[in-house]
């Protein structure tokens, strides 16, 4: 009887191991058409632990302007160059099998920039949505936005609505673009919404709990944030996902956002996998898929 139990346990372990290998091979196959055998990207992919992928990755896309200023070009050229970095991050995230990728595109503080730069940023956002929507849809990616998007121009809101509608039925990675977003504003909006619900239920405001507030965040429905990537070497989170970053791992790269490519996201994921995530406890926590 004991031998039978031991044999069954070994068979189950072998089955799980094979299942994980099959899963890893399936994800590796996603890169076969874009990564050359023996390349640096290929070697990085070989180092990925497919059982410990972050579920939700967020990126602060920083230093577009500084990048091109160093090259003698106008600031707006840096934002144009950043579009290629967005393509690389979205494509890599989808092929890796991430559950969610969130990009910090336009903060509530960005309205302080010169009007011509803000207008150009909005035009590029609309252009990106029009040009990339087919590709996003083809990869089964669901597009959404977070932030006070009601304050954006009608033309921008129109293009966002088209993207939301077109991809609403997709079941792959959720691509979230933070627009007119601020972490403090999100917490305020969540508190207001949660207190209003309490009032409707006839309950006092002091019954507000973490769970109630979390249910009103812009990111409700997304997995917990596992990894925050900060470009340009800056050591701050810039009012981005303040609540969600409570237990996220933070990875900082010196690479400026316009130069960010597949290799940089792979390096961030590998660095994340080398850390022990304890969440305040003593034991290693492995993310569930």
Backbone as CSV, one residue per row, in Angstrom:
resi,resn,N_x,N_y,N_z,CA_x,CA_y,CA_z,C_x,C_y,C_z
1,UNK,0.830,-1.204,0.000,0.000,0.000,0.000,0.867,1.258,0.000
2,UNK,1.900,1.277,0.858,2.800,2.429,0.918,3.515,2.598,-0.408
3,UNK,3.983,1.486,-1.002,4.646,1.552,-2.303,3.715,2.119,-3.352
4,UNK,2.427,1.743,-3.266,1.431,2.219,-4.225,1.249,3.727,-4.113
5,UNK,1.192,4.219,-2.871,1.041,5.664,-2.652,2.266,6.409,-3.160
6,UNK,3.462,5.853,-2.865,4.699,6.489,-3.328,4.772,6.531,-4.827
7,UNK,4.359,5.453,-5.475,4.373,5.389,-6.937,3.401,6.401,-7.532
8,UNK,2.229,6.520,-6.918,1.220,7.466,-7.393,1.728,8.898,-7.279
9,UNK,2.403,9.179,-6.152,2.951,10.515,-5.927,4.017,10.847,-6.966
10,UNK,4.876,9.849,-7.257,5.922,10.067,-8.256,5.321,10.302,-9.636
11,UNK,4.268,9.531,-9.952,3.599,9.699,-11.251,2.986,11.088,-11.379
12,UNK,2.385,11.561,-10.277,1.769,12.893,-10.293,2.839,13.972,-10.463
13,UNK,3.972,13.812,-9.776,5.076,14.771,-9.909,5.602,14.792,-11.340
14,UNK,5.742,13.607,-11.925,6.224,13.507,-13.303,5.231,14.150,-14.268
15,UNK,3.925,13.941,-13.979,2.898,14.529,-14.849,2.933,16.060,-14.791
16,UNK,3.075,16.583,-13.567,3.138,18.030,-13.402,4.384,18.597,-14.078
17,UNK,5.510,17.886,-13.933,6.757,18.334,-14.559,6.607,18.390,-16.081
18,UNK,5.995,17.350,-16.650,5.780,17.313,-18.099,4.830,18.431,-18.528
19,UNK,3.798,18.655,-17.712,2.837,19.716,-18.023,3.519,21.072,-18.049
20,UNK,4.430,21.303,-17.083,5.151,22.577,-17.021,6.109,22.733,-18.202
21,UNK,6.753,21.615,-18.565,7.649,21.648,-19.729,6.867,21.965,-20.995
22,UNK,5.705,21.331,-21.145,4.864,21.575,-22.316,4.426,23.032,-22.360
23,UNK,4.069,23.572,-21.179,3.642,24.967,-21.096,4.780,25.903,-21.485
24,UNK,5.990,25.627,-20.952,7.153,26.445,-21.291,7.490,26.373,-22.769
25,UNK,7.425,25.164,-23.328,7.711,25.003,-24.762,6.694,25.740,-25.621
26,UNK,5.432,25.732,-25.169,4.385,26.447,-25.898,4.678,27.938,-25.934
27,UNK,5.081,28.489,-24.777,5.388,29.913,-24.724,6.660,30.235,-25.509
28,UNK,7.645,29.359,-25.429,8.866,29.567,-26.221,8.551,29.606,-27.711
29,UNK,7.607,28.768,-28.127,7.225,28.724,-29.538,6.654,30.059,-29.996
30,UNK,6.085,30.826,-29.059,5.538,32.135,-29.410,6.608,33.076,-29.947
31,UNK,7.877,32.826,-29.546,8.981,33.711,-29.934,9.738,33.213,-31.162
32,UNK,9.384,32.040,-31.668,10.175,31.418,-32.738,10.265,32.286,-33.996
33,UNK,9.235,33.071,-34.263,9.236,33.871,-35.489,9.913,35.228,-35.329
34,UNK,10.234,35.616,-34.090,10.808,36.949,-33.860,12.171,36.924,-33.182
35,UNK,12.596,35.772,-32.679,13.886,35.671,-31.980,14.768,34.657,-32.692
36,UNK,15.982,35.077,-33.037,16.907,34.185,-33.735,17.573,33.215,-32.770
37,UNK,17.741,31.986,-33.233,18.432,30.976,-32.438,19.851,31.437,-32.116
38,UNK,20.255,31.294,-30.866,21.600,31.657,-30.461,21.797,33.121,-30.151
39,UNK,20.759,33.956,-30.369,20.861,35.385,-30.080,20.811,35.618,-28.570
40,UNK,21.116,36.859,-28.172,21.061,37.208,-26.749,19.642,37.021,-26.218
41,UNK,18.637,37.432,-26.996,17.244,37.256,-26.589,16.929,35.772,-26.391
42,UNK,17.449,34.937,-27.282,17.208,33.496,-27.200,17.812,32.920,-25.920
43,UNK,19.003,33.386,-25.569,19.651,32.902,-24.340,18.883,33.365,-23.098
44,UNK,18.355,34.579,-23.158,17.547,35.070,-22.042,16.272,34.242,-21.881
45,UNK,15.639,33.935,-22.995,14.417,33.131,-22.946,14.691,31.755,-22.334
46,UNK,15.876,31.220,-22.600,16.242,29.916,-22.046,16.391,29.980,-20.524
47,UNK,16.569,31.192,-19.989,16.737,31.362,-18.543,15.416,31.605,-17.820
48,UNK,14.341,31.780,-18.567,13.049,32.070,-17.963,12.507,30.842,-17.229
49,UNK,12.035,31.055,-16.011,11.336,30.013,-15.267,9.845,30.214,-15.544
50,UNK,9.286,29.357,-16.377,7.904,29.550,-16.826,6.885,29.333,-15.717
51,UNK,7.329,28.753,-14.602,6.426,28.567,-13.462,6.338,29.813,-12.592
52,UNK,7.252,30.764,-12.793,7.284,31.938,-11.915,7.198,33.241,-12.689
53,UNK,6.434,33.224,-13.742,6.223,34.470,-14.483,5.421,35.456,-13.635
54,UNK,5.774,36.735,-13.664,4.894,37.711,-13.011,3.556,37.734,-13.733
55,UNK,2.495,37.853,-12.996,1.184,37.914,-13.641,0.921,39.296,-14.228
56,UNK,1.309,40.318,-13.470,1.001,41.699,-13.854,2.282,42.525,-13.787
57,UNK,2.663,43.100,-14.917,3.849,43.964,-15.010,3.393,45.369,-15.377
58,UNK,3.948,46.363,-14.711,3.662,47.762,-15.043,4.972,48.463,-15.375
59,UNK,4.909,49.395,-16.306,6.122,50.102,-16.740,5.901,51.604,-16.700
60,UNK,6.839,52.300,-16.065,6.860,53.768,-16.111,7.711,54.152,-17.310
61,UNK,7.075,54.707,-18.319,7.769,55.045,-19.577,8.344,56.458,-19.440
62,UNK,9.634,56.545,-19.121,10.215,57.822,-18.731,11.375,58.230,-19.632
63,UNK,11.586,59.549,-19.681,12.743,60.172,-20.315,12.731,60.089,-21.846
64,UNK,11.541,60.202,-22.429,11.462,60.342,-23.882,12.179,61.607,-24.335
65,UNK,11.898,62.714,-23.629,12.480,63.999,-24.015,13.981,64.049,-23.832
66,UNK,14.451,63.525,-22.690,15.891,63.564,-22.415,16.670,62.741,-23.431
67,UNK,16.063,61.633,-23.859,16.729,60.746,-24.802,17.085,61.470,-26.089
68,UNK,16.100,62.176,-26.665,16.370,62.837,-27.942,17.150,64.135,-27.757
69,UNK,17.007,64.758,-26.571,17.790,65.973,-26.314,19.277,65.651,-26.364
70,UNK,19.631,64.455,-25.870,21.024,64.025,-25.897,21.505,63.822,-27.334
71,UNK,20.542,63.644,-28.253,20.886,63.390,-29.649,20.598,64.590,-30.535
72,UNK,20.344,65.739,-29.894,20.152,66.971,-30.646,18.847,67.064,-31.393
73,UNK,17.805,66.359,-30.915,16.502,66.384,-31.557,15.477,67.029,-30.628
74,UNK,14.344,67.524,-31.179,13.312,68.123,-30.337,12.661,67.081,-29.433
75,UNK,12.105,67.525,-28.294,11.505,66.618,-27.306,10.439,65.724,-27.922
76,UNK,9.630,66.291,-28.802,8.511,65.528,-29.347,8.983,64.319,-30.142
77,UNK,10.191,64.397,-30.678,10.742,63.252,-31.413,10.942,62.063,-30.477
78,UNK,11.212,62.350,-29.213,11.386,61.285,-28.236,10.094,60.531,-27.990
79,UNK,8.984,61.253,-27.999,7.695,60.599,-27.811,7.373,59.708,-29.008
80,UNK,7.733,60.167,-30.198,7.518,59.336,-31.393,8.362,58.069,-31.302
81,UNK,9.611,58.234,-30.855,10.501,57.082,-30.733,9.977,56.106,-29.680
82,UNK,9.278,56.631,-28.682,8.753,55.780,-27.624,7.674,54.824,-28.094
83,UNK,7.043,55.120,-29.233,5.998,54.242,-29.765,6.569,52.866,-30.096
84,UNK,7.793,52.825,-30.634,8.427,51.547,-30.956,8.686,50.744,-29.688
85,UNK,9.013,51.437,-28.600,9.217,50.761,-27.324,7.909,50.158,-26.816
86,UNK,6.802,50.868,-27.019,5.491,50.338,-26.635,5.203,49.055,-27.407
87,UNK,5.461,49.081,-28.716,5.239,47.885,-29.542,6.042,46.703,-29.002
88,UNK,7.315,46.952,-28.671,8.190,45.879,-28.188,7.691,45.317,-26.864
89,UNK,7.273,46.194,-25.950,6.805,45.747,-24.638,5.510,44.953,-24.754
90,UNK,4.577,45.447,-25.566,3.288,44.777,-25.717,3.472,43.412,-26.386
91,UNK,4.264,43.381,-27.456,4.498,42.129,-28.166,5.177,41.099,-27.263
92,UNK,6.198,41.531,-26.528,6.925,40.615,-25.649,6.043,40.120,-24.512
93,UNK,5.284,41.034,-23.912,4.394,40.647,-22.820,3.372,39.619,-23.253
94,UNK,2.799,39.821,-24.442,1.789,38.889,-24.948,2.407,37.531,-25.242
95,UNK,3.600,37.517,-25.841,4.259,36.245,-26.167,4.712,35.510,-24.909
96,UNK,5.072,36.260,-23.867,5.461,35.634,-22.596,4.276,34.982,-21.894
97,UNK,3.090,35.459,-22.210,1.917,34.943,-21.530,1.580,35.694,-20.257
98,UNK,2.003,36.981,-20.166,1.623,37.786,-19.004,0.104,37.929,-18.971
99,UNK,-0.440,37.984,-17.772,-1.878,38.210,-17.639,-2.230,39.671,-17.892
100,UNK,-1.329,40.567,-17.473,-1.622,41.999,-17.599,-0.339,42.801,-17.754
101,UNK,-0.411,43.832,-18.595,0.682,44.782,-18.773,0.076,46.178,-18.699
102,UNK,0.596,47.005,-17.797,0.073,48.361,-17.609,1.168,49.371,-17.911
103,UNK,0.860,50.325,-18.787,1.823,51.329,-19.224,1.384,52.720,-18.759
104,UNK,2.330,53.450,-18.160,2.054,54.805,-17.662,2.337,55.781,-18.799
105,UNK,1.275,56.217,-19.473,1.436,57.029,-20.679,1.300,58.524,-20.432
106,UNK,0.340,58.925,-19.587,0.093,60.358,-19.394,-0.461,60.561,-17.996
107,UNK,0.265,61.329,-17.198,-0.132,61.540,-15.806,-0.969,62.810,-15.665
108,UNK,-1.612,62.946,-14.511,-2.373,64.158,-14.236,-1.457,65.380,-14.203
109,UNK,-0.180,65.161,-13.877,0.780,66.270,-13.825,1.269,66.684,-15.221
110,UNK,1.086,65.815,-16.217,1.585,66.107,-17.565,0.865,67.268,-18.244
111,UNK,-0.295,67.664,-17.700,-1.006,68.818,-18.267,-0.189,70.104,-18.095
112,UNK,0.792,70.084,-17.185,1.628,71.275,-16.951,2.639,71.496,-18.071
113,UNK,2.803,70.499,-18.945,3.757,70.636,-20.050,3.235,71.636,-21.081
114,UNK,4.110,72.126,-21.974,3.652,73.061,-23.009,2.492,72.475,-23.812
115,UNK,1.561,73.334,-24.202,0.356,72.871,-24.885,0.680,72.083,-26.163
116,UNK,1.683,72.551,-26.918,2.008,71.869,-28.167,2.466,70.438,-27.907
117,UNK,3.165,70.224,-26.761,3.649,68.884,-26.445,2.490,67.977,-26.019
118,UNK,1.566,68.520,-25.230,0.394,67.747,-24.814,-0.434,67.355,-26.033
119,UNK,-0.668,68.326,-26.938,-1.442,68.039,-28.147,-0.767,66.967,-28.996
120,UNK,0.554,67.065,-29.105,1.303,66.076,-29.899,1.214,64.687,-29.272
121,UNK,1.271,64.629,-27.944,1.157,63.343,-27.243,-0.207,62.700,-27.512
122,UNK,-1.248,63.517,-27.478,-2.595,62.998,-27.720,-2.754,62.533,-29.172
123,UNK,-2.148,63.269,-30.095,-2.221,62.852,-31.512,-1.514,61.517,-31.704
124,UNK,-0.372,61.355,-31.026,0.371,60.097,-31.163,-0.377,58.929,-30.531
125,UNK,-1.073,59.211,-29.427,-1.882,58.166,-28.803,-2.967,57.700,-29.773
126,UNK,-3.645,58.652,-30.389,-4.715,58.303,-31.333,-4.143,57.543,-32.532
127,UNK,-2.992,57.992,-32.996,-2.362,57.315,-34.132,-1.972,55.889,-33.760
128,UNK,-1.425,55.728,-32.545,-1.030,54.385,-32.097,-2.237,53.455,-32.069
129,UNK,-3.342,53.941,-31.519,-4.531,53.100,-31.423,-5.040,52.704,-32.810
130,UNK,-5.015,53.654,-33.744,-5.519,53.347,-35.090,-4.612,52.360,-35.806
131,UNK,-3.284,52.539,-35.666,-2.337,51.695,-36.394,-2.138,50.319,-35.754
132,UNK,-2.225,50.250,-34.429,-1.881,49.021,-33.716,-3.087,48.179,-33.324
133,UNK,-4.282,48.699,-33.500,-5.465,47.985,-33.030,-5.612,46.615,-33.681
134,UNK,-5.322,46.516,-34.973,-5.408,45.217,-35.654,-4.455,44.213,-35.030
135,UNK,-3.226,44.669,-34.741,-2.207,43.791,-34.162,-2.598,43.379,-32.740
136,UNK,-3.101,44.339,-31.977,-3.549,44.057,-30.609,-4.660,43.009,-30.628
137,UNK,-5.598,43.203,-31.529,-6.723,42.275,-31.637,-6.255,40.895,-32.104
138,UNK,-5.315,40.870,-33.060,-4.812,39.608,-33.594,-4.157,38.762,-32.507
139,UNK,-3.486,39.424,-31.556,-2.799,38.715,-30.470,-3.745,38.415,-29.304
140,UNK,-5.046,38.615,-29.501,-6.047,38.296,-28.474,-5.855,39.145,-27.217
141,UNK,-5.317,40.370,-27.380,-5.070,41.278,-26.259,-6.319,42.128,-26.018
142,UNK,-6.671,42.299,-24.749,-7.794,43.182,-24.413,-7.239,44.532,-23.980
143,UNK,-7.689,45.560,-24.648,-7.223,46.925,-24.381,-8.173,47.623,-23.423
144,UNK,-7.583,48.382,-22.476,-8.398,49.216,-21.605,-7.550,50.393,-21.110
145,UNK,-8.204,51.369,-20.519,-7.491,52.522,-19.969,-7.884,52.701,-18.508
146,UNK,-7.009,53.365,-17.753,-7.334,53.766,-16.385,-6.959,55.231,-16.222
147,UNK,-7.625,55.896,-15.291,-7.383,57.311,-15.073,-8.673,58.095,-15.252
148,UNK,-8.561,59.397,-15.130,-9.729,60.267,-15.303,-9.895,60.590,-16.781
149,UNK,-10.242,59.558,-17.540,-10.298,59.689,-19.004,-11.471,60.546,-19.469
150,UNK,-12.456,60.775,-18.613,-13.588,61.629,-18.988,-13.130,63.064,-19.247
151,UNK,-11.951,63.430,-18.739,-11.435,64.784,-18.916,-10.622,64.940,-20.204
152,UNK,-10.435,63.851,-20.954,-9.694,63.915,-22.214,-10.591,64.473,-23.316
153,UNK,-9.962,64.897,-24.411,-10.709,65.464,-25.538,-11.648,64.419,-26.141
154,UNK,-12.795,64.855,-26.669,-13.754,63.916,-27.270,-13.132,63.027,-28.343
155,UNK,-12.224,63.580,-29.154,-11.599,62.790,-30.218,-10.777,61.645,-29.642
156,UNK,-10.072,61.915,-28.530,-9.269,60.878,-27.877,-10.186,59.829,-27.263
157,UNK,-11.238,60.290,-26.586,-12.181,59.351,-25.977,-12.841,58.474,-27.036
158,UNK,-13.086,59.044,-28.228,-13.692,58.274,-29.312,-12.808,57.134,-29.758
159,UNK,-11.509,57.394,-29.920,-10.582,56.337,-30.341,-10.417,55.282,-29.240
160,UNK,-10.429,55.742,-27.979,-10.343,54.796,-26.864,-11.565,53.873,-26.877
161,UNK,-12.730,54.438,-27.081,-13.970,53.641,-27.100,-13.932,52.580,-28.198
162,UNK,-13.392,52.941,-29.357,-13.286,51.973,-30.455,-12.377,50.805,-30.067
163,UNK,-11.261,51.140,-29.402,-10.340,50.099,-28.956,-10.957,49.201,-27.915
164,UNK,-11.697,49.804,-26.966,-12.359,49.031,-25.921,-13.377,48.071,-26.524
165,UNK,-14.178,48.595,-27.450,-15.231,47.781,-28.060,-14.654,46.660,-28.918
166,UNK,-13.632,47.017,-29.707,-13.043,46.038,-30.634,-12.442,44.839,-29.894
167,UNK,-11.844,45.074,-28.737,-11.091,44.012,-28.047,-11.795,43.480,-26.807
168,UNK,-13.019,43.901,-26.569,-13.711,43.550,-25.318,-13.870,42.044,-25.123
169,UNK,-13.960,41.291,-26.212,-14.148,39.848,-26.095,-12.861,39.054,-26.064
170,UNK,-11.714,39.726,-26.162,-10.433,39.020,-26.177,-10.098,38.469,-24.784
171,UNK,-9.403,37.344,-24.785,-9.169,36.638,-23.519,-7.691,36.516,-23.145
172,UNK,-6.811,37.170,-23.921,-5.379,37.093,-23.632,-4.941,38.173,-22.669
173,UNK,-3.728,38.639,-22.830,-3.176,39.667,-21.945,-4.048,40.926,-21.942
174,UNK,-4.189,41.530,-20.777,-4.907,42.799,-20.675,-3.890,43.927,-20.753
175,UNK,-3.987,44.738,-21.796,-3.115,45.903,-21.965,-3.844,47.124,-21.415
176,UNK,-3.313,47.676,-20.338,-3.920,48.840,-19.705,-3.015,50.052,-19.918
177,UNK,-3.581,51.113,-20.449,-2.832,52.349,-20.656,-3.353,53.382,-19.665
178,UNK,-2.458,53.894,-18.816,-2.829,54.893,-17.813,-2.792,56.284,-18.447
179,UNK,-3.954,56.913,-18.538,-4.099,58.215,-19.197,-4.779,59.199,-18.252
180,UNK,-4.207,60.391,-18.138,-4.680,61.352,-17.148,-4.809,60.639,-15.806
181,UNK,-3.729,59.920,-15.484,-3.711,59.062,-14.301,-2.820,59.647,-13.213
182,UNK,-3.265,59.512,-11.975,-2.445,59.835,-10.810,-2.790,58.865,-9.699
183,UNK,-1.800,58.333,-9.023,-2.038,57.360,-7.974,-2.844,57.928,-6.819
184,UNK,-2.563,59.173,-6.432,-3.316,59.791,-5.339,-4.765,60.028,-5.763
185,UNK,-4.933,60.486,-7.009,-6.292,60.714,-7.527,-7.083,59.419,-7.540
186,UNK,-6.423,58.306,-7.901,-7.106,57.014,-7.929,-7.601,56.631,-6.543
187,UNK,-6.775,56.824,-5.531,-7.162,56.465,-4.170,-8.314,57.357,-3.690
188,UNK,-8.263,58.644,-4.030,-9.363,59.553,-3.673,-10.654,59.093,-4.339
189,UNK,-10.594,58.814,-5.641,-11.788,58.379,-6.371,-12.342,57.076,-5.786
190,UNK,-11.441,56.166,-5.411,-11.873,54.889,-4.838,-12.536,55.097,-3.479
191,UNK,-11.972,55.974,-2.672,-12.552,56.265,-1.358,-13.949,56.863,-1.494
192,UNK,-14.078,57.823,-2.399,-15.388,58.464,-2.615,-16.425,57.427,-3.048
193,UNK,-16.048,56.573,-4.010,-16.977,55.550,-4.511,-17.340,54.548,-3.419
194,UNK,-16.359,54.142,-2.618,-16.609,53.162,-1.557,-17.511,53.737,-0.469
195,UNK,-17.288,55.006,-0.084,-18.110,55.644,0.952,-19.540,55.836,0.461
196,UNK,-19.686,56.184,-0.812,-21.036,56.331,-1.364,-21.799,55.010,-1.304
197,UNK,-21.117,53.914,-1.583,-21.763,52.597,-1.504,-22.162,52.283,-0.068
198,UNK,-21.285,52.626,0.883,-21.608,52.409,2.289,-22.855,53.206,2.681
199,UNK,-22.918,54.453,2.225,-24.072,55.297,2.538,-25.353,54.700,1.963
200,UNK,-25.266,54.169,0.734,-26.438,53.533,0.111,-26.908,52.333,0.917
201,UNK,-25.936,51.644,1.517,-26.248,50.461,2.313,-26.654,50.835,3.747
202,UNK,-26.626,52.144,4.034,-26.993,52.597,5.369,-25.939,52.309,6.412
203,UNK,-24.689,52.211,5.986,-23.596,51.901,6.896,-22.707,53.125,7.102
204,UNK,-22.049,53.241,8.262,-21.179,54.398,8.525,-19.867,54.308,7.744
205,UNK,-19.252,55.466,7.551,-18.006,55.531,6.780,-16.878,54.772,7.453
206,UNK,-16.944,54.602,8.778,-15.836,53.910,9.448,-15.862,52.400,9.209
207,UNK,-16.821,51.926,8.422,-16.804,50.525,7.996,-16.029,50.344,6.695
208,UNK,-15.443,51.431,6.223,-14.590,51.338,5.034,-13.399,50.425,5.347
209,UNK,-13.179,49.429,4.481,-12.099,48.476,4.681,-11.181,48.463,3.469
210,UNK,-10.031,47.802,3.623,-9.119,47.673,2.483,-9.811,46.965,1.324
211,UNK,-10.574,45.940,1.625,-11.239,45.180,0.573,-12.249,46.044,-0.182
212,UNK,-13.005,46.846,0.545,-13.988,47.713,-0.101,-13.300,48.757,-0.981
213,UNK,-12.208,49.322,-0.467,-11.502,50.339,-1.244,-10.864,49.717,-2.482
214,UNK,-10.253,48.537,-2.319,-9.592,47.866,-3.451,-10.590,47.552,-4.560
215,UNK,-11.830,47.284,-4.175,-12.858,46.952,-5.165,-13.261,48.145,-6.011
216,UNK,-12.869,49.356,-5.589,-13.217,50.564,-6.338,-12.020,51.164,-7.088
217,UNK,-10.852,50.543,-6.983,-9.685,51.054,-7.690,-9.868,50.913,-9.195
218,UNK,-9.160,51.744,-9.962,-9.232,51.654,-11.423,-8.824,50.258,-11.900
219,UNK,-7.938,49.610,-11.136,-7.364,48.322,-11.567,-8.166,47.123,-11.084
220,UNK,-9.363,47.352,-10.582,-10.173,46.217,-10.136,-10.334,45.238,-11.303
221,UNK,-10.219,43.961,-10.998,-10.322,42.953,-12.045,-8.978,42.519,-12.599
222,UNK,-7.930,43.304,-12.353,-6.590,42.918,-12.784,-5.905,42.106,-11.691
223,UNK,-4.929,41.253,-12.063,-4.162,40.549,-11.023,-3.383,41.552,-10.178
224,UNK,-3.005,41.131,-8.982,-2.147,41.972,-8.145,-0.871,42.314,-8.918
225,UNK,-0.382,43.526,-8.731,0.842,43.938,-9.421,2.033,43.177,-8.843
226,UNK,2.772,42.495,-9.701,3.950,41.738,-9.275,5.249,42.491,-9.514
227,UNK,5.341,43.196,-10.638,6.614,43.794,-11.042,6.398,45.182,-11.631
228,UNK,7.092,46.159,-11.071,7.097,47.520,-11.616,8.456,47.778,-12.239
229,UNK,8.471,48.161,-13.504,9.710,48.462,-14.220,9.814,49.967,-14.383
230,UNK,10.945,50.507,-13.948,11.185,51.953,-14.070,12.353,52.171,-15.023
231,UNK,12.127,52.898,-16.085,13.195,53.188,-17.041,13.959,54.441,-16.638
232,UNK,15.073,54.660,-17.301,15.895,55.875,-17.183,16.699,55.978,-15.898
233,UNK,16.692,54.933,-15.071,17.510,54.957,-13.866,16.965,55.784,-12.730
234,UNK,15.774,56.352,-12.868,15.188,57.164,-11.800,14.698,56.261,-10.675
235,UNK,14.898,56.695,-9.428,14.547,55.877,-8.261,13.315,56.440,-7.568
236,UNK,12.227,56.538,-8.303,10.956,56.973,-7.731,9.825,56.352,-8.540
237,UNK,8.623,56.311,-7.945,7.497,55.686,-8.644,6.526,56.715,-9.227
238,UNK,6.814,58.002,-9.038,6.121,59.081,-9.765,4.598,59.008,-9.702
239,UNK,4.060,58.765,-8.507,2.608,58.808,-8.313,1.886,57.772,-9.178
240,UNK,2.523,56.620,-9.363,1.971,55.580,-10.237,1.618,54.338,-9.428
241,UNK,0.357,53.938,-9.472,-0.113,52.703,-8.826,0.353,52.625,-7.366
242,UNK,0.090,53.672,-6.614,0.575,53.750,-5.238,0.029,52.606,-4.378
243,UNK,-1.243,52.329,-4.479,-1.843,51.246,-3.696,-1.306,49.894,-4.163
244,UNK,-1.259,49.708,-5.476,-0.896,48.413,-6.060,0.564,48.058,-5.844
245,UNK,1.409,49.054,-5.603,2.847,48.804,-5.442,3.227,48.328,-4.042
246,UNK,2.243,48.112,-3.181,2.535,47.773,-1.786,3.507,46.607,-1.649
247,UNK,3.320,45.554,-2.460,4.197,44.389,-2.387,4.818,44.033,-3.733
248,UNK,4.772,44.960,-4.681,5.369,44.698,-5.992,6.893,44.756,-5.899
249,UNK,7.546,43.965,-6.745,8.994,44.066,-6.896,9.282,45.231,-7.858
250,UNK,10.297,46.012,-7.547,10.644,47.166,-8.390,11.980,46.896,-9.079
251,UNK,11.978,47.059,-10.387,13.179,46.850,-11.189,13.492,48.150,-11.924
252,UNK,14.712,48.646,-11.755,15.129,49.895,-12.390,16.182,49.607,-13.445
253,UNK,15.951,50.117,-14.657,16.941,49.998,-15.721,17.414,51.386,-16.123
254,UNK,18.688,51.495,-16.454,19.238,52.772,-16.909,18.764,53.117,-18.328
255,UNK,18.193,52.141,-19.015,17.752,52.355,-20.396,16.644,53.401,-20.454
256,UNK,16.771,54.361,-21.349,15.716,55.356,-21.550,14.577,54.704,-22.336
257,UNK,13.360,55.163,-22.095,12.205,54.494,-22.675,12.273,54.338,-24.204
258,UNK,12.662,55.330,-24.986,12.700,55.127,-26.441,13.638,54.015,-26.888
259,UNK,14.597,53.653,-26.034,15.542,52.578,-26.374,15.117,51.219,-25.797
260,UNK,14.003,51.173,-25.086,13.542,49.955,-24.414,13.045,48.955,-25.456
261,UNK,13.545,47.710,-25.374,13.159,46.682,-26.336,12.916,45.343,-25.611
262,UNK,12.689,44.296,-26.391,12.370,42.984,-25.841,13.385,42.541,-24.780
263,UNK,14.680,42.739,-25.079,15.742,42.286,-24.183,15.587,42.885,-22.789
264,UNK,15.155,44.139,-22.711,15.064,44.816,-21.416,13.903,44.266,-20.582
265,UNK,12.799,43.930,-21.226,11.698,43.338,-20.479,12.052,41.923,-20.019
266,UNK,12.749,41.174,-20.860,13.178,39.828,-20.465,14.134,39.898,-19.275
267,UNK,15.055,40.859,-19.302,15.999,41.024,-18.182,15.254,41.363,-16.898
268,UNK,14.221,42.190,-17.006,13.428,42.555,-15.825,12.721,41.333,-15.250
269,UNK,12.150,40.500,-16.111,11.441,39.298,-15.662,12.410,38.321,-14.991
270,UNK,13.592,38.138,-15.571,14.580,37.227,-14.991,15.046,37.738,-13.625
271,UNK,15.257,39.037,-13.513,15.654,39.617,-12.223,14.553,39.383,-11.185
272,UNK,13.326,39.574,-11.591,12.176,39.339,-10.708,12.165,37.895,-10.203
273,UNK,12.466,36.957,-11.091,12.402,35.545,-10.726,13.530,35.126,-9.777
274,UNK,14.540,35.953,-9.665,15.654,35.634,-8.774,15.419,36.143,-7.350
275,UNK,14.299,36.802,-7.127,14.014,37.353,-5.804,13.097,36.416,-5.011
276,UNK,13.245,36.467,-3.690,12.361,35.710,-2.800,11.232,36.635,-2.368
277,UNK,10.013,36.267,-2.709,8.858,37.107,-2.382,8.196,36.570,-1.118
278,UNK,8.300,37.316,-0.021,7.804,36.834,1.270,6.526,37.537,1.721
279,UNK,6.228,38.697,1.178,5.012,39.431,1.545,4.910,39.617,3.058
280,UNK,6.042,39.880,3.680,6.054,40.106,5.124,6.215,38.843,5.938
281,UNK,6.170,37.664,5.282,6.324,36.393,5.984,7.737,35.876,5.882
282,UNK,7.915,34.604,6.173,9.243,34.016,6.175,9.466,33.035,5.048
283,UNK,8.383,32.547,4.422,8.531,31.531,3.397,8.422,32.145,2.008
284,UNK,9.105,31.528,1.049,9.039,31.936,-0.337,7.632,31.725,-0.854
285,UNK,7.095,32.735,-1.522,5.764,32.622,-2.121,5.927,32.526,-3.622
286,UNK,5.421,31.451,-4.212,5.477,31.287,-5.665,4.127,31.671,-6.226
287,UNK,4.128,32.554,-7.226,2.863,33.030,-7.781,2.060,31.892,-8.407
288,UNK,0.793,31.905,-8.147,-0.099,30.963,-8.835,-0.393,31.476,-10.210
289,UNK,-0.584,30.547,-11.141,-0.893,30.961,-12.521,-2.342,31.361,-12.612
